[in-house]
Amino acid sequence: MNRLRIKHMTGFHYGGEVTASYNEARMLPTSGDGQLVLYSNLEILPISSHHTYVDYWGSRVSSFEILTPHKELSLTATSLVEVRPREHPEHSLTWADLAVAAERATEYVEQRKQTKRTDPPAEVVAIAREIADGTDDPCAAALAICVKIGESVEYMQGVTGVHTTATEAWAHRKGVCQDIAHLALGALRAVGIPARYVSGYLHPKPNAAIGETVAGESHAWVEWFCGDEWRGFDPTNQIDIGDRHVTVGHGRDYNDVPPLRGVYAGPFKSVLFVKVEITRES
């Protein structure tokens, strides 16, 4: 078990005075499978009244507005989370069984449909179909598909942007965790496997010393439905979800779980800043 303290600082430097802004933040984790939130807090500057709620996908949302003139918006989310190794048991499930199980609840049905961000190119569909046709076990096929996608795309920053689609990322064969997750989702959904996008954090140093603070960043991975539960995998790093992953939110794609989103009245130019620090406390 790891106890991780996460400090996530983000916001905007504006090119002048903003008279009003309206925002949503999804930066605080929730307790769930494999993790227990011991403490969480979101500080917003300028000081603003805000309310929190859990959205349709189960993510914690802080909604706030700032109606006083300001040149910078700054958020600092601090969380202390106990993360345990996840178990990934074997599943004896046929494709027919999966099709029946996936119809039992809306949350599974909704995660079978492609979005504009996940819609895969024909080559990715062919790869997924070849793997799926080679086994009677859809959960084993899902893992093999995610591994193949992760192997086929080189992790590289600066090639893609926040609005890049799976098809565009595949054309480059380069991208970041968001792009690789979108491609994996598109491939899984293409063969009828319900799959969802997961946003959160990954401690980048497996053997970090207790008390050591390291630079981190927001991360993304995928989960697919195995008939009775969701099974996660990190295709970017080719690893199972374990005690270095902290989940913040789920959705159909990145658009359902952005850390910060909003609109403002003021100058056109704005610069986003992000800094994440992760400390292993035990």
Phi, psi and omega in degrees: 000138174247141169250114187245133172257125183242127176240114185243113180248130180206170178157198184227138164263123182264154181277024182166197184271127176263131183271336179197146174216149182230125193219160170229138177236135173236083188231358183248129181286165175239155175290143181185203183302114175084358180215146179230121180276117179270331181201143173205145181204144177236120178256131183239130176231133359301155181302133184217147170284143179209160176232153182243151177203167175258125185280183185302328184268001177093010180269145175283129182237133171251116181253130184208159176227147177236117186249011174255147181302137180205153179251355179210142172243126185228131177235138175231113178257125179238128182223144172240119190228133170270124183240128181251154175301136178273144173270140179234077183291159176289149179235127176263089187225133176267168177298323178295318178299317181297318180300320179290313182297325182290347179267357188281340182213149180299325183298334178274318180301317183293336182266013173261343185271135178288153171248175178299329182280330185260346184307116190272154174288164184301324181296321178291320177299318180296320178298314181295320182293320179297317179294315182297321181290346183268002180212152175269359183252104184295330180287324174293322178296319180300315179296316180296322179296314180296320178298315182296317179296316180298324179288335187270347183240124180279131177288120180205124178279152175091350180273322181242169180234181185295337182261005181296137178269168178299318180298318180292320179295322180294326179297326178278333190058025178217153178168188180250184186302325178299315181295316181294322177296318179298319178295317178297318178298315180299319180293317180295313181294330181297335180252017173088014179263118176299132183213146182228155180277138178237129176250149179174217181224152173232124173292120189282352186241103185302324185248039181296142178286152177296130182092351181280129178258130181234158175285130179236193176198163174298149184224164179218143175211191185230159170227144175234157184274125182252025176098328177222353179198168176268138182241123185261155176204146180255094184290336179294316182259359178058044180224155172291159176285125185224209186274016170251354180262131175241119182275135175251315184203165177235157176185186178282327176198188183304326185300338179275347188222036180294141180301322181215132179213142179183183176227157180211160175252116182163203184296151183295322188280134173211149181236123178279137173235145183216136173212130180235131175238134181234129181237127174276118183261343174196000000 
